[in-house]
Amino acid sequence: MKIKRILAFVMFLLLFVSVCSAQKIDSLPFLKNTEFIGKVYSNFHTYLNKQSNGFDVTRAYLGFQSNVAQNYTIILKLDIGSPEDLSEYSRIKRYAYFRNAALRYHKDRLTISFGIIDMLQFKVQEKFWGHRYLYKSFMDEHRFGSSADIGTQAQYRINNRLCGDITFSNGEGYTKLQLDNSFKTGLGATFIPIDKLLIRTYYSFIGKDGALQSTLSLFTGFSISRFKIGGEINYRFNDANETGKNKWGYSFYSMFGFAKRWEIFARYDILTSSKLEGEEYGWNYAKDGSALIAGIQFQPIKYVNIALNYQDWYPYPQNLENESVIYLSLEFKL
């Protein structure tokens, strides 16, 4: 059934393009204001500490956004990938979800979105990191929040240096239905105190049975010419609304464009959790650890990125195996 939906969506896009190409663009104002979205992440990887290697397509996005009327934009985008809860041997299966299915209203300094929308808790960090096709941003990778959700959102740009936002969502993520009557509230602010310096702070909370789950994050990024450096601190209180189950982490990254199409980059992450009463280790100890990502990127054309990179994960428990992998990663997009 899911495959049929994907095929139907692709056939619709192909039919739409065919019909549009058969007519004059001037007679189709909808087409003049439409931007198609297509993006694919793939790689070849080989593990250094075990006999395992192969090709993989980790993600594909397909859709479009169109200014259907003055101040109004419709966004439809499919996210095609493998759910993370599948076993290693089932990851070849592909499932499609609506990553975005939203109506956006924009006028002057105000933007309001409704539907399946992008969340903003790590959007600024992800854009600054700029290598999502290699590795997710910290909050996304370690489940501090979903990248998209069903809800409504308002952003207001006070001036060129300060922007605030507020979001109400179901809190379950865009791949899950609303399972209860609880909603997630997020409050954020983006500040540019001086040129080249970017600060982002975000706080979200959701109340269910048990303790209030809340998340606080702070990001700072600095860029000058071809050099960028950024860092973020993230703290989750009462994970899954369970009292005392806190987790926190840090992520630091830097990029340097040493030639017109070449860039080197490095990133280091640390994830830690609190100890519950009577326990020797953190409650999330099996998933706590540190990660290193480093490599070199080449951009042959505007819409293609290729990176040779090293990634590792060192879990805190000594009985768990370290992961050290060499990747040849590829991103291509419309």
N, C-alpha and C positions, 0 to 999 in steps of 0.2 A: 504493500500500500504506500509506504514511504517513497519507494523508487518511482512509482507511478506519479506521485505528486511532484517529484523532482523533474521527471521527464515532461510533465504537463507544463511546469513553470518554464523550462528551457524552450519548449516548443512555442509557448506564448511569446517569449522574447524574440525568437527567430522570426515568428510570424509578424510581430510588431515591426521589427527592423525591415523585413521584406516589404510590408505595406508602405512603410515610410519612404523607402528608397524608390518606390514606384510613383511617388507623388513629389510635387515640388515642396521644398521645405517651407517656402513662404506661405503655403496653404495649410501648414501644420504648425501653428504656434506652440503647441505642446512639445513637439520635437525640438524646437529651437531652445526651449528652456529645460531640456532633459539631459541629465548626466548619467551615463551608464557606469555601474560599479562592477569591477571584476578583479579578483586578487587571489593568488595561489601561493601557498608556502610548501616547499618540498625540500628534500635533502637526501644525500647519501651519507651514511654514518658507519663508523667502525669503533667498537669498544677496545680499549687498550688492555683491560684486565680480564677479558674473557673472549671466547670465540663467538663473536656475534657481529654481523654487519648487514647492510642492505639499503635499499631505496625506500623512501616513504613520502607520501603526500599528506601532510599533517592538517592542512586547512584549505578551504576554498570558499570565497565569498562571491555571490552573484546577485545583482539587483540593479536598481536605478533610483534616482531622486529627481523630482520634477517640480518646477514652480508652476503650479496649476492656475494660480491667480495671484494678483498683487498681494504680497506679504504671506502667501500660503505655499508650503512645500510638502509634497507627499514623498515619503521614503519607504522603499520596500527592498529588503536585502535578505538573502538566504545565507545561512552559515552551514556549510557542508563539511562534516568531519566525523571523527569517532569519539563517542562518549568516553570519558575517562574512567567510568566504573566498569568497563568491559575488561575481560581477561586479555592477557597479551596475545593469545591466539585468535581472539575475536576482533582485534583492533582493525583488521582489514575492512570490516564492514563500515559503510558510510551512511550516516543519517543526516537529514536536513531539518533545520529549524529556522523559523523566522527570527533572524538576528535583529532586524528592524522592521516594523510595520507601524509607521507613525505619521502623524500630521504635525507640522511645525508652523507656528505663526511668528513672524519676525517683523518688527517695526521699530525704527529708530534704535534705542538702546535695549529694548526688551525682546526676549525670545522665549516662547512657550511651546513645549512639546507634549504630545499625548499619544499613548499607545505602547508598543514595544520599543523602548528608547535606550540609547547608550547611557550608562551610568557615568558619573563624573568623579568618583572618588579617586581613580588613578588615571584618568584620561590625560591630564597634563604630564604626569610622570611618563606614561607610555609614549606620548609624542616626543618628549625630550629624549628619552632613551633611544627611540628611533629604530630599534632592531627587533620588533615584535616577531618577525618571521624566524628569528633565531631562538628567542626565549621570551616568555611572558614577563610583564612587569611584576614586581614583588608581590603586590596585593592580589593580583590575578593568579599567580603561580601557587600561592600558599592559602588561597581561599579566604581572604579577608573581605571579599565582596565579589559580586558578579559583574561582568563587563557590560551586561545589558539586562533590562528587567521591564516588567509591565507596570506602567504608572504615568505620572505627569511630572513636569519639570519646568521651572522658570529660571531664567538667567537675566541679570540686569547689569549692564556696563555703566557704572557710575561716571567714570572718565577713562582716559586712555591708560591709566595705571591701576585701576581697581575695578574688579568685577565680582559680583556675588551670585550665588545660586542656591536654590532649594529644590529638593526632590522628594516626592511621595511615591513609593512603589510597593509591590506585594512582598518583596524581600526574599522570594524563592528562586529568583533567577529566570532568565528567559526560556530555559528548557523545561521548566516545571510549571504546573498549574498552581493557582492559589489554593492552599491546603487548609487555611484557617482564617480567622478574622483579624490577624495581626498585620500591620503595615510598617514599612521601614521609612524613616525620615532622615534625610541627609542635608547638611548645611555646609556650604563651602565658600571660600573666598580666594581669589587669585590677585596677587599684588606685585607690581613692578616698581619698587622704590626708586631704582635708578636704571638707566639703560643697561641692557645685557644681564640684569639680575632678576630672577623670577622666583616668587615665593607662593606656595600653594598650601592651604590648610583645609582640612575636611573633617567633619564629625558626623557620624550617623548612629542611630539607635533603633532598636526594635524590641518591643515588649511582647512576650508570650508567657505561658505558664513557667514560673520560675523567676530567675533574676533578669534584669534588663541587660540585654547584650548591646554593647556600644563599641564603636571603633573610632580611633583618633589617628590622624596622619598629618605629617608635616614634611613638605618637600622644598628644597632650595636648589636652584640651578643657575649656573653662570656660564655665559658663552661670549667669546670674543674671537673675531675672525674665524679661523677654522678649528678652534679649540672649544670643547664643551666639558664641563664637569658638573655632576649633580649628586645629591644624596637625599635619602628619605628615611624617616622613622615612622613606624606603624605599630599601633598598640591595640589589641582586641581585649576588652573586658568581658568576662562571663560568656565565653564561646558557647554557642548553641543554648544560651540562656541557662547555663549551669554555673552556679555560684563558685567563684574561685578559679575557674578554668580560664586563665588569662594566657595570652601569647603575644609576642612582640618580635620585631625584627628590624634590620637595617639593610639598606641597599645603597651601594656607592658605584657610580659609573662615570666613565670618561671616554671621549672620542676626539680624535685629531685627524683632520683631513690634510695629509702631507703632500697631496698632488690633486690635480683637477678631478679625477675620478676614483681616487684611492683614499681609504680611511683605515686607521687602526682603532681598536676599541678594547675596553676591559671593564669588567664588572665583578663586584664581590657582594654576596648576600650572606646574612646570618639570621637564622630563625631559632627562637628559644621559647620555652613555655614555663609556667609557674608550677611549683610543687604543691600538691594537695596535702592536707594534714595526714601525717603518718607515712607519707611516701618519700622514697629516697630520690626519685628523679621527677622531672617535670611530667605533667599528665600527657603531654604530646611528644614525649621523649623519642618515640620510634620514628617520628617525622621531623624532629629537630635536627639541625645541621647547618652546614655552610656550602655555598656554591661559588664557583669561579667560572666566568665566561670571558674569553679573550680571543681576538683574531684580527683578520684583515679583510676589508670589503672592497669590492670593485664594482663600479657602475658603468657597464659598457654603453648603455643608453638610458634615457630618462626613466623608463618604466621597468627596468630590470636591475636587481641587486644580487650579487654573488659574494658569498663570504666563506672563507676557509677559517674555521674556528674550533677552539678547544673548550669543552664544557665538562665540569665535574661536579659531583655531589658527595660530600663527606658527612654521613650521618653521625650523630653523637654516640649512639650505641656501638660498642666495639664489635658486637656479634653480627652487625649488618655490614654488607659489602659496600665498599666505595664504588662509585661509578665515574669512569674517566672515558670520554668519548671524543673522537675527532669527527667533525661535521664538514661537509661541503654543502652549504645551504643556498637555496635559490628562492627569490621572490620575484614574481612578475605580475603586473597590474595594468589596468586600463588608465 
